[in-house]
Amino acid sequence: MGYFAWAPEYLITVSVAKAVWEWCAPMSVWPEFRLMDAMRDAGMAGAAGVPGRLDGNRRADLLLYRNGGRPHAIVEVKRNVEGWSRIAPDVERMQAVVAGGASSFQLGVVAFNCTQMASSSANGGVVLKDRLLRMAEAADSLSRPGWRCGLSSRGVSYDGHEYWSAAAVVMERVGPRA
């Protein structure tokens, strides 16, 4: 089958959508949803409170609706992330959208995979673990009142060719509305 991590990003997004649909039914999963429409459905006034982060054509890879017409979560999917700078604009945009105003959003997720090619040195796993640790520190620093932000990862695997890890920056509403 080859290396899934090197597949086109949209193929990975569709696979994630299918898994979310099967795992979170009866939640509705919408791919490639316009963020402006998601913000409207979430009860936000629009992009006025999110300057410089949104244009009218920005889309979320996946938008999840629970119980009616109010969105519950946004998921952005990235592949082969080599460091925080690769996802920082997506995390910033996600945080601005899900934490804005009195919205219905409860979760914002930037899901991704990291790879480190196994070279002649045997420390590829250590390099990848260190990268994930730095990304976790960056994610933790984004927590704000009413929202917790962190990195979720299941560790590092090795397939004989490369070291890899699946991870996600998760922004979660905490407090009375959670």
N, C-alpha and C positions, 0 to 999 in steps of 0.2 A: 504494500500500500504506500510505502514511502513515508516521509516525515511530514506529519500533519502541521507542525509548526511553520513549515515553509509553504503551506497552501495559501491561496489568495485569501485576504482578510475576510472577504464576504462569505466564503465557504465556512470559515470558522464562526462567523456571526450567525449564520443559518444553523449551524450545529448547536451553538449555545442557545439560540431561540427554541429549537426543538427540545433540548434538555429542560429548559425553564418551563416550557409548555407542559411537558410530561410531569415534571416535579411539582409545579405550582398550580395545577388545574384546580379550580375553574378560572384562574387568572387569564386575562387576555394579553397576548403578546403581539405587539405591532412593530415590524421592522421599518427602518428608515423613516422615522416620524419627525416631522418638522418641529423644531424646538419651540418656535413661536406658538404653534397650535397646542403643544403640550403645556406650555405656560398658561395659555388661555384656559385649557381644560382643568388645570390645577388651581384655578382661581386667582392667578397672578394678574397684575395690571398690564403686563407686557414686558418688553425689554428695557423700559425706561430705567428700571433699577439695576440694569446689568450693562452699563456703558462699556463699549469697546469689546465686549465679549461675544456678542451675537450679531449676526446679520440675518436677514429674512430667509436665507436659504440653508442655514445650519440645520443639520438633522442629527437625531439620536439614533444610534445603531438599533437599539431596542427600547420600546416604551411599554411598561407593564401597567395594566389597569386591573383594579380589584373592585368588585361590587359597584358597578355602574360606570358613570362617565368621568370619574376623577382618577387621574394617574397616580400610581403608587410608587413606581421606581423607574429610573432611567439606567440603561446599561450601555456603556461604550466598550467596544472590543478592539484590542490592538494585538499585533503579533511581533515577535522578535524585538522586544523592548530591551535596549541596552543600558538604560539608565533613566533617572527621574526626568531629565530634560525632554525625553521622548513623549512622556505622558503629561507633563506639567500643564500645558495649555488645556488639555482635555479635563484634567482634574479641576483646574481653576474654573473653567466654563461650567462643569458639572456642579461644583460647589455653589456657584453664583445662581444657577437655575434651581437646584433642589432646596437650598436654604433661603431663597428669596421670599420675603413676605409671609403671608398666611397661606401658603400653598398646601396641597394635599400630599406632596411628596414625602415619603418616609425613608427612601433609600436612593443613593446614587452610587453606581459601581463603574469603575474602569477596570475591566478584566483584561489580562494579558499573559503572555508567556515570555520567559527569558531563556536564552540559550547561551552557552559558552562552549565553543568548540574544544574538543580534547586535543591538545597539542602535545608536543614532546614532553612538556612538563606535566607532572601529576597533580598540579594544584588547581585545575579548572573548577572543581567543585568548591574549593575555598574561595576562589575569585567570585563565583556566582553567589555563594552565601553572603559574602561581604557586600556585593551589589544590592542584594535583597535587604540586608540590614540597613544600608544607607537610605534605601527607598522607604523602609518602614519608619525611620526617623523623620524623613521629610513628610510622610503622611500623618504621623502623630502630631506634628507641629501645626497642622491645619485644623485641629479641633477648635470649635468655637462654642459659645453658650447655646445650648439646645441641640448641638450636633457633635457626634463623636466621629473621628476620622482615623482610620488605621489601615495597615496592610495585612491581608490574609494570605497565607502561603502554606503549602503542605510540605515544604522542604525541597531538597534538590535530588533529582534522579539522574542516573547515568545509563545510557542505552548502548554503550560500546563505541559510540561515535561522538556524542556530545553530552554535556551536562545540561539539564533543563529543569524549569520549574514553572508551574502555573500559579498565578497570583492575582490579587485584585485589591485595588484601593477602594475601601467601602466607607461611604459617608452615611451615617445612620442617625435618624432623629432620636433624641433621648428626652426624657421628661414626660410631662402630662399627656402630650399628644401622641407619644410613641405607641 
